[in-house]
């Protein structure tokens, strides 16, 4: 059976679930952030696969924008993490309990 | 040949992705970052198989280049050695596995039922020329807005990393 759209979508779904698992299970802010990147990349893969198999280039343009926004998002997020670390001396989510009752 | 390459790259992507979130040998964020680089490079391989050559190049340049350098720089800046001693709670892992498994089941069952009306012989080429033409005609306004967004992000980062954050 030749590789079709379904194969790429299954890979994308599995990668997305791996990223989600990382966000839930890991307790280090930076690793959580990397898992978020994994989820974004899974969505990108699905978009590119759809674009290829429906003969429509719009998906690839969308992925281009996603990559740009993700780069900006990483810069801002990492700056936030650094600012947080300066104030609280931690990058561990269990130490950040200001909102806890 | 292409099918074999797909299976190789898909396998590598998933294995490296797993090693990003749960490396049995090391809990160091630096190893996670390195495996994230490998994941992104194998994803770029999948993009090449999908004939999205420009996006594959951008993926390697922006993600494996710029973003990962930023990650490694912050890891180096924070010096996160103390994180390794903590233990992961079993309840957290169990809850995570259950919820992610439920989402996986939902995804896969909807994928099985979806009428994927895709042609089996795709002819789309994601070359730079076609993508560029589309980007500078139909998507010109979003393109310019993205440049403004990058400027805003840059100003925000400079403000956030000032010494006395008010």
Interface residues (C-beta under 8 A of the other chain):
Chain A: X2 X3 X4 X5 X6 X7 X8 X9 X10 X11 X13 X14 X15 X16 X17 X18 X19 X20 X21 X22 X24 X25 X26 X27 X28 X30 X31 X33 X34 X35 X37 X38 X41 X44 X45 X48 X49 X51 X52 X53 X54 X55 X56 X57 X58 X60 X61 X63 X64 X65 X67 X68 X69 X70 X71 X72 X73 X74 X75 X76 X78 X79 X80 X81 X82 X83 X85 X86 X87 X91 X92 X94
Chain B: X2 X3 X6 X7 X10 X13 X14 X17 X18 X20 X21 X22 X29 X32 X33 X36 X39 X40 X43 X46 X47 X50 X51 X52 X54 X55 X58 X59 X62 X63 X66 X67 X70 X71 X74 X75 X77 X78 X80 X83 X86 X88 X92 X93 X95 X96 X97 X99 X100 X103 X104 X107 X108 X111 X116 X117 X118 X119 X120 X122 X123 X124 X126 X130 X131 X134 X135 X139 X142 X146 X149 X150 X152 X153 X154 X156 X157 X160 X161 X165
